[in-house]
Amino acid sequence: MPNGSLYKYITDAPSALDWQTRCKIIEGISFGLRYLHEGSNVPIIHLDLKPANILLDEDFVPKITDFGLSRLFDPQQTIDTAAATGTLGYMSPEYQLRGKITPMADIFSLGVIIMEIITGHRDYPYDIRKSSKDFIKQEMQKWRNKLQKEPGYTLEIDCQQIERYIQIGLICVNNDRSKRPTMKKIIDMLQGVESMNCYIRNEV
């Protein structure tokens, strides 16, 4: 793919991607993952979703790749594995520690990727959940400062979208898999047609 993998674009340097491009990438990955989970009779769980496995075309449209660890998932069955294989930092707690495989493992990975795309930092700090309000406030101030210097943005509207995406990322990395949303709900939340209130209350 012309622009290589997403991994090399996870940065907060002055040359970093603008918000519109980051937004396009987040939405593209989400639609791709929804297709894997809900687009066929038997869901596909990727199990190694990370920036290095997301390639970008000439327009920065993302493509999910590398299905070497992927599993078909029968909703009527529980899949357990004795040895979880994947990439540390992107594996959900229930998969990494107990070998429990469900679509929620990919949702956790997606949450990590969303946080990394927005913050521009690889291996985003996991202790942000102890003070998520302060974390959101800090990140939003950075984005306000950045957008004020760039043409073509409606500051308040774009900041509302960025804050919503940060909250969705936090919701996806909930340690309790039962409190993570499905891909359909994530898409609806990204588009602003699904309330996040119940998920925000369940963050801890």
Secondary structure, DSSP 8 states (H G I E B T S, - for coil): -TT-BGGGG---STTS--HHHHHHHHHHHHHHHHHHHHSSSS-EE-S---GGGEEE-TT--EEE---TT-EE--TTS-EE-SS--S-TTTS-HHHHHH-EESTHHHHHHHHHHHHHHHH--SS--GGGGGGHHHHHHHHHHHHHHHHHTSTT--HHHHHHHHHHHHHHHHHHT-SSGGGS--HHHHHHHHTT-S--HHHHHT--
